[in-house]
Amino acid sequence: MKEVQASISACIFHLILFISMALKFKIAKRKLYVGKRKGQTVFYAIQEEHPRTTWEQVEGRITRTTGITRADLRAAVIALYDIVEEELSAGRAVDLADLGSFKAIATGKMMDTFEAVDATSIAHQVVRFFPKKKMRLIAKNLSFEVLKEEHKPRPKKKAKPSKPAPSTPGQGEGGSAIGI
């Protein structure tokens, strides 16, 4: 009886958690510098950082629901990575069932003449994930919550000051050392 109550309690907890989960937004402001509203301060919703599900949590859920071992799961993920890497490198897209597919995409620079377009004019390469329709529909069912708080951006990381290269004997004025 206690096991049933614990199971029901867990189900209710997860249902409440699922119902209460929403993408959270705060309110940001920005001064416009162009257009009809130039000089006006406008306000807009800006999404807060997502809470993350760690790999360990995903791993635990998969091992509990499927019964496969943690080692087998990790071996499968490593093998999947190797296959995706090999197929993308060969110029092929990789379909991952109901999840979607990975594709390597590249775009070319704008060149002045037809003859100038060659392999060196390919500028931007990325690997993109294209979710299947089932996955895209998840986004349509999301709920949103706007917290009536001002968004405070995270401080930008300061660039590390570059350290001067250590000098070696023989370098400097009048010296002629060759660095290796």
Buried (B, 14 or more C-beta within 10 A) or exposed (E): EEEEEEEEEEEEEEEEEEEEEEBBBBBBEEEEEEEEEEEEEEEEBBEBEEEEEEEEEEBEEBBEEEEEEEEEBEEEBEEEEEEBEEBBEEEEBBEEEEEBBBBBEEEEEEEEEEEEBEEEEEEEEEEEEBBBEEEEEEEEEEEEEEEEEEBEEEEEEEEEEEEEEEEEEEBEEEEEEEEE
